[in-house]
Amino acid sequence: MKYLTSEIRPAIVATLVLAAACCGFYPLAVTGMAKLAFSNKANGSLIMNKEGVIIGSSLLGQNFRSEKYFHPRPSAAGTNGYDATASGGSNLGPTSQKLADSIKGRVAAYRTSNGLAPDRQVPADAVTSSGSGLDPHISLTNAALQAARVAKARALPPAKVQDLIAAHTDKADLGFLGVNGVNVMQLNLALDALSAQHP
């Protein structure tokens, strides 16, 4: 019994010490350093309006449907899409008739909304949802095809809208990981700010 006790006591102490270090001190230290070095990112890259109310995150897509806004990728996250508590894709495979029909409808709607010819190619990200359903970016091609509609709806020079697209394009990580993408939320907020300056 004495031998058993001498073996169990160090094991319990080691477990408690490691639990405190790995589940307490280490996470607190990493979180503290992240908040000091990367405050905005560590807190979710939240975006606030002038009143200090959180209106979104630059990391999460939101649904913009007005003609004066750039539209995001479609979303299958939640019942109505863009639900951050139900992130996920549609789980429809390439042989799914439901997927084919929904893409066909989205292609037609995209062409109509943006004044495109019936045979104009439509970017894949304009008619298919991402795996998370919350992708905040669209492709440069998608943004370019929407630019004329947005410029017309806001009575802005097309060149000014193109400048805003360029200013809100996130480059591929390290220059080669992934592709360049336009952050829809930040671009639309910049459009609103521009319209407020020049009504």
Order of alpha helices (4+ residues) and beta strands (2+ residues): alpha-alpha-alpha-beta-beta-alpha-beta-alpha-alpha-beta-beta-alpha
